[in-house]
Amino acid sequence: MKTKWFTLGLCLLLAVFTACKKDNGDNGNGNGDTQQTEGSLSGVFSVDNGKQVRFSQGNLQYQASTDTWRFAEQQYDCIGNSNSNISLFYQGWVDLFGWGTSGYNDVKPWLTDYSMEANSITGTKYDWGLNNAISNGGNQAGLWHLLTIDEWGYIVNSRSGSRFAKATVNNVRGLLLLPDGWSTATYALNAINDAEGGYESNYISMADWSNVLEANGVVFLPCAGIREDNTVNYVNGFGRYWSSTYIEKARSLYFHQTDVRPEGADYHWGLSVRLVQDAKP
């Protein structure tokens, strides 16, 4: 009888311990990572000395008819030519936005012609992540933010080791961002840190993408193209991703077949938005 009660007590104690561990931030992958939240990826990226971020699971998307924001389900998802339907009443989703069109101060996500002061939007509600609840990203405002142009530059140009490579994933061309401490033994990638390496440098199978690259924290930025007014061009040809910085022009990360660089862009253009969260030690 004593053995029976001892065993029952031990089981109850173990159940309580397991519940407490989950309450204290064990996310189910065994590492007890309290910083990885809904909608974030596991890879950690330095954006300055002593500062790191995690990327969202996919590009930002918006549905005007329901005023809903979400992240793309997969990193390689992009909406493409349907962005030409952008309007207040459109019932589909769009993912190419004019700079700062978070909805704050009537700068709405569907606008193609609007006035913005020539100032950076860093830390302001013109930043989509600071102004909006993202339905599959914690569903409250203030959890996400844009990178500055210096931070984009640090990721692709200044970190030590393996930083990026171009690739084709699920027939979508784009830029692989390799997390801090990436080991070349994890996966054999070609043309690492080579801005002139083309998208054909690496053809990634879906099994390798899901089970190896994404599972080990790699970020993929798809070539989602650009929208000018209601015309969409260069889908699967190049990518432009907004920063929060304005220096003579609104600044973005730009990449195509033979280049990767921070560059200015007309703030009326519809570009991709990929948000991040600060990663705390």
Beta strands, then each sheet from edge to edge (+ up, - down):
strand 1: 45-48
strand 2: 51-55
strand 3: 60-63
strand 4: 68-71
strand 5: 164-169
strand 6: 172-177
strand 7: 203-204
strand 8: 219-222
strand 9: 226-228
strand 10: 231-233
strand 11: 239-246
strand 12: 250-256
strand 13: 259-265
strand 14: 276-279
sheet 1: 1+ 2- 14+
sheet 2: 3+ 4-
sheet 3: 7+ 5+ 6- 8+
sheet 4: 9+ 10-
sheet 5: 11+ 12- 13+
end
